[in-house]
Amino acid sequence: MTYSYTTTAADTGFWAAFAGMMIFVSLISIAIAVVSIIGMWKMFTKAGEEGWKSIIPVYNAITLCKIVGVNPWWILIVFVSGLLSIIPILGYLVYLAVIIYFSVLLSVSTANSFGKDTGFAVGLFFLSPIFYCILGFGSAKYEGAKPMNDIIFKNNK
């Protein structure tokens, strides 16, 4: 039995467009990562930490938790809750809830630690790379760890 495959111009065009789109998305992702690293680097140095810690993916989150006073065990909770995503629907919802809570906790605590208000925390939540740069390059001063009240680990301001 012999199989023969033919490729049409439409097929070739589709795959070329798909490859172009993937390259574009990859370049945008790299640009966002670079802006995040630059902003975190400056923010870390303002807080008295070494800037290079912003380059290492999980270590930068641990360092940020240390700077703003959030319990770093949250990072492990986020990873472990990701394992729950093997459970259809419920697992994804739990994982999503944990990520959102941790992101809000980190955003509010970061804003508080640099003397910013809740509106700035909303900006950190939705556009963190830009707001890290604002904290790092702007006039904000690090005021010490001022974590948001954490309902799980019960740390108070």
Salt bridges, closest charged atoms under 4 A:
GLU49 OE1 - LYS53 NZ 2.67
GLU49 OE2 - LYS66 NZ 2.90
GLU50 OE1 - LYS53 NZ 3.03
GLU143 OE1 - LYS146 NZ 2.56
